[in-house]
Amino acid sequence: MKSPLLLIAAGGTGGHMFPAQALAEAMVRRGWRVKLSTDARGARYTGGFPHVVKVEQVASATFARGGALARLAVPFRIAGGVLSAVMAGMSDRPRVVVGFGGYPTIPALAAAQVLRIPSAIHEQNGIMGKVNRVFAKHVSAFACGTWPTDLPPGVEGIHTGNPVRGAVLERAGAAYITPGDYPMSVLVIGGSQGARILSDVVPAALAQLPDHLRQYLRVAHQAREEDLERVIAAYAAAGIDAEVQPFFADVPRRLSECQLVISRAGASSVADISVVGRPAILIPYAAATGDHQTANARGLVDAGGAIMLPERKCDAATLAEQVALVLDNPGGALQMARAALSYGMPDATARLVEIVENLAGNPS
């Protein structure tokens, strides 16, 4: 007899894929078979998934990219993806389908409706994505990573928090070493491939710090490929010891060892920061749909674990002032670390597992 099958569907960004990975890890440990339905972009993030998870690339599309002809083809590509998902579901029927957002989740969630398979959505952000909003009233359960989440009328959300990967959970609540007159690590991350504004502003801001702080800095800065040379040059000109890469595979370790994080406010980043428990300066992406990164940051900021700096106010002088407030105040930095930890939900994955198993035991 085959083990029960969980079909996870997630779009092609780290924000969708990392929580999906956390659920996959947990369900595999519980003896489930797991399939991941994603697109070519999402497939780039599957390296950390358990090797037993079968990855299926689906045909989907978005109206947000491409020219007029590409947009005309969108409904046909989505329909083809739905048909393929229905046929796959008929030959190997999932017990539960869980979507994590993004256009590539459309085929799996639509097939679940056609085949009457219990389904759930996990929304990471405080402002719902378009696809999740469309399917919100048609799933069996709606889990929220950020609270409160802007939900459509009639949809009842379950606050689970955002699942974090096993590598992050291993560092949960790691002891925090307060800033002082010894090497201080600053981690700069901005989404899966860095953020241009962080490359523009952070090196200049850290260069403006007083000597008694700047001389001890050890910076790990995630930057886009096209920004690497100028960011490296900026740190070198300021005499700051910096490692600049387009991607860090060991963010959990770096997070646990740092004194300060400067980051965008993606839902997964906020979850990682709070589960490990580190002071943060969050710079929400101003162009994010519905300004959802501001909504993501608000809870951690209100808890006292982070400082929020809107893009419109993010110049080198202002950022330098905020960095100095943390690194020049060991007691305050420790208080922020503890506040961040109190806001974290390390049991988010377990809460989501409970939803899945409840749905499996009560198919609609």
N, C-alpha and C positions, 0 to 999 in steps of 0.2 A: 504494500500500500504506500502510495506516494505521500510525502510530507505535505502539509498545506502550503499553498503558494501565495506569497504577497507580491503584488505588482506595485512598484514605486515608480511614479512619473515625476520628472523634474526638468525644468528649463536649464539653459546653458550658461548659468553663472554660478560662482562659488556660493553666493547667498542662498540659492536654491539647493545646490548639490551637497553642501556640507551637512545640513540637517538630514537630508535624505540618506547620506552615508551613515550618520549616527544611527538612524532607525534600521538600516540594513544590517549594520554590525550587531545590533541587539537582537534582531529577529533571527539571524543566522545562528547566534548562540543559543536561541530557544528552539532550535530544530526546524525552523521554517526554511523552505526554499524561497529565494528572493530573485525577482527579475527587476531590472531597471530599464525604464523606457525614457529615452532622451533623444536629443539631436546631436549633430556633429560637434557643436560647441560644447554641449554638456559632456560628451564622451572624453573631452580633454581632462575632466576632473575626476575620472573614475579610477585613477591609479591607487587611491587609498581605500577603495571598496574591497570587501572580502573577495578573494579570488573565485569563490563559488557563486558569486552573483553574476547572473547572465545579463549582459548589456545588449539591449536592442535599440538600434537607431530607427526613429520613426520619421515619417514624412509629415512635416508641419510647416507653418509659415506665419509671418506677422505682417500686418499692414504698415508697420512702422519703418520698414526698411525696403529698399529697392525702388525701381522706377515704376512707371504706370503699368507696363506689361507684367512685371513681377507681382504687382498688387492684384491685377486681374486674375492671376493664376492662384492666388492664395486660397480661395474657397475650394478649388479643385484639389490642391495639395492636401488641405485639411481633410476633405472628404475621403481621399485615398488613404490617408493615415488612419482615419476612423474605421474604414472598411477592413484594413489590415489588422487593426487591434481587435475588432469583433471576431474575425476569423481565428486569430491567435487565441483569444479567450474561449472560443468554442472547443478548440483542440486541447488546451491546457488551461482549465478554468481557474482563475485566481479565487482564493477565499475572500480576499479584501484588496481593494485598490486605494492607494493613498497618493494624492497629488500635492506637490510642493510649489506649484506656481510656474508660470511661464507658458508660452504657446505650445511647447512640446508636450504639455500635459493634456491637451485637448483630446487627442485620440483615446488615451487610456480612460479618462473620465467619461467621455461620451460612450465608449464601449461598455463601461460599467453600467450606465443607464440602460443601454439597449439590452444587455444580458441580465439585468437586475442583480448585479453583484454589489454587496455593501461597499460603500466608498467613503472616504474622508478627505478633507483638505487640511493642510497645515499652512497657515499664512504667517510668514516670518515678520512682516512689517506692520507698523501701526496703521498704515493706510493700505488698503487691499489692492492687489494687482488686478488688472482687467480680467484675466481668465478666471481667477478665483472668484471675482465678483459675479461673473456669469454663472458659474456652477454652484455658488454658495447655497442656494435654496434647493439644490438637487442632490446633495450628498447626505449621508447618514450622520456625519459628525463634522464639526468645524472647529479645528484647534487653532489657538492664537499664540504666537510666539511673543508678541509685544502686547502689553496691556496698559490702557484700553486699546482695542482695535476698532476702527471705524467699520461697523458691520451694517449690512443692508437691513431694513425693517423685517422682522420676522425670523432673522437668523440668530440663533443662540450660540455664542462662542464659548469654548472651554479653554481656560488659560493654562496652557501646558508649559510655556516658556519655549525657548529655542534650543533644540537638541544640539549638543556639541560633540565633536568627534572624540573617539577614545583617547587620542593623544592629548587632547585638552583636558579631559576628565582625569587623566593620570597626574596632571599638574594642578588640579583643583585645590584651592586654598594653600598653595605653596607659600612657605614663609617669605615675608617681604622684608628686604634689607633697605632701610631708609636711606635717603640721599646723605652724602657727607663728603669729607675731604679724601676721597678714594674713588676709583673708577666707577662712574655712574652710567648705566646703560639706558639709552633712549631708543625706543622702537618706533619707527615711522612706517605705517602701513596704510594703504588706501585702496581697498578693493582688491580684486584678484591680480590686477596688473599695475598697481600704483595709481597715483592721481597727480595730474599736472600741477594743480595749485600747491600741493605739498612740496613738489620739486622746486616750484617758483619761490616759495616763502620760507620753508623750514630751514634750509641751510643759511639763508640771510638772517633769520631770527636767532638761530643758535650762535651765529657769529657775533651778535650784539650782546650776548650775555657777558656779565662781568668776568674778569679773569679767574676769580676764585671758583667759578662754576665751569667755565668753558674748558679749562685745562684738564678737567677730570672726565669730560664727556667721551663716551664710546657709543657711536651712533650706528644703528642698522636701519638702512633706509631702502624701502622698496620703491623703485621708480620704473617708469616705462623705458623701453629700449632706447627710444629716441631722446630721452632726457638724461641717460646715464652719464655721458661725458661731461656735460655742464654741471651736473650735480656733484660728481666726483671732484671736478675742478673747484667748485665753490667751497666744498669742505676743506680741500687741500689749502686753498688760499687763506682760509680762516684758521688753519692749524688744528683742525678737529679730526680726530681719529674716526673714520667712517667706513663702513662696509656698505656699498651700494649695489643692489642686484635687482633684476626685474621680477624675481620671484624667490621667496624663502620657503623651502620645504619644511623647515623646522620652526615655524612660528610659535607653536605651543612652548617649546623650550625657551625661545627668546623672550616670549611674553612672561614666563615665570621668573626669568632672571633680570628683568628690566626694572628700573626705578620709575619710568614714565612711558606711557604710550601716547603717541600723537597719531590720530586715525580719522578716517571717514567714519560715518555712523551707520554702516551696513548692519543689518540685524545679527548676522553671524559674528561680526567683529565685536559688537556690544555684548553678545552672549559670552564669547570667549574671554573678554576683558573682565566681565563680572564673575564668571565661574572661577577664574584664576585669582582675581582680586587685585587689580592694579590701578593706580591713579591714571586718569586719561584726560587728554584734551581732544574733544571730538569736534570735527569740522564737517558738518553735514553737507552732502552734495546738493547744491542749490537747484540743479536741474532734475533731481529725482522726481519721478511721477508723484504728484500730490504732495511734494515735499515730505515724503515718507521718512527720510533719514532724520529730519528734525523730530518727528514723532518717535522714532526708534531711540533717539538719544535722551528724550525728556525724562524717562523714568530713572535712568542711571544718574542723570544730573540732579534731579530732585532728591535722590537718595544721598547725595553728597559725594558720590564716587567719581564724578567727572565734571569738567568745565566744558561748556558748549560755546564755540566761537563760530558764528555765522560767516559764510564766505565773504559777505560784503564788508565785514569788519576784520577779515583775516589779512592783515599786512604784517611785515616783519617786526615792526616795533611792538604791536599789540600782542603778537604771539610770543615774542621774547619776554614780555612782561608776565604773561600767564605761565610760561615755563619756569621763570624765576620764582614765581609764587609757590610752585610745587617743590622745585629742587633746593630752594633756599630755606625751606621750612620742613625739617624732618618730621616733626610732630604732626603737622597738617597733612603731609604726604601719607603717613601711617594711618591717619584717620580716614583719608580718602580710600586707601586700600581696603580698610575694614568695611567701609560703607559700600564699596563696589562688591565685595564678597557677600555682604548681607543681601544685596539686590539679586545676586546670581541664583539661577535655578538649575543646579547640577542634576536634578532628577527629572529634567524635561523629557529626556528620552524614555524613561520609565513611564511617565504619564502618557506619552504617545503610544507606547507598547500596550498599555492597558486599554486604550481606545481601540486599537487594532484587534486585540484579543476579544474584547467585548463584542465587536462587530462580527468577528468570526464565529462566536458562539450564538449570535442572534441574527442570522442572515435575513435580509428583508425579502 
